Amino acid sequence: MNQYSLVIAVAKRARQISERAEDEGIKLIDKPVDMAVQDFVHERYRIIEPENIEEG
């Protein structure tokens, strides 16, 4: 896994957290990015990358 993949995954997860909170009318105390990072640190979410990536 590279840094780019990690940044993209955290950004996508943070967006999910933010959108869900907005839809449910929940006011977040922590920042969505911080919450997303913790999801990956505590292995609640994992990054799965394809094994064979063709570089062109």
C-alpha positions as CSV (number, residue, x, y, z in Angstrom):
1,M,0.0,0.0,0.0
2,N,1.3,3.5,-0.8
3,Q,0.6,6.8,0.8
4,Y,-1.7,7.9,-2.1
5,S,-4.0,4.9,-1.4
6,L,-4.2,5.7,2.3
7,V,-5.0,9.3,1.7
8,I,-7.8,8.4,-0.8
9,A,-9.2,5.7,1.5
10,V,-9.3,8.1,4.5
11,A,-10.9,10.8,2.4
12,K,-13.6,8.5,1.1
13,R,-14.3,7.1,4.6
14,A,-14.4,10.7,6.1
15,R,-17.0,11.6,3.4
16,Q,-19.1,8.6,4.3
17,I,-19.0,9.6,7.9
18,S,-19.9,13.2,7.2
19,E,-22.8,12.3,4.8
20,R,-24.3,9.8,7.2
21,A,-24.1,12.3,10.1
22,E,-25.8,14.9,8.0
23,D,-28.5,12.5,6.7
24,E,-29.3,11.4,10.3
25,G,-29.1,14.9,11.7
26,I,-26.2,14.1,14.0
27,K,-23.8,16.8,15.1
28,L,-20.2,15.4,15.1
29,I,-17.9,16.3,17.9
30,D,-14.8,14.8,16.3
31,K,-13.7,15.7,12.8
32,P,-14.7,13.1,10.1
33,V,-11.1,12.8,9.0
34,D,-10.0,12.0,12.6
35,M,-12.8,9.4,12.8
36,A,-11.8,7.9,9.5
37,V,-8.2,7.5,10.5
38,Q,-9.2,5.8,13.7
39,D,-11.4,3.4,11.7
40,F,-8.3,2.3,9.8
41,V,-6.0,2.3,12.9
42,H,-8.4,0.0,14.8
43,E,-9.0,-2.1,11.6
44,R,-12.7,-1.4,11.4
45,Y,-12.0,-0.7,7.7
46,R,-9.2,-2.1,5.5
47,I,-7.8,-1.1,2.2
48,I,-7.9,-3.8,-0.4
49,E,-5.8,-3.2,-3.5
50,P,-5.8,-5.3,-6.6
51,E,-2.9,-7.7,-6.8
52,N,-2.0,-7.3,-10.4
53,I,-1.9,-3.7,-11.5
54,E,-0.6,-3.1,-15.0
55,E,1.5,0.0,-15.2
56,G,1.5,1.8,-18.5
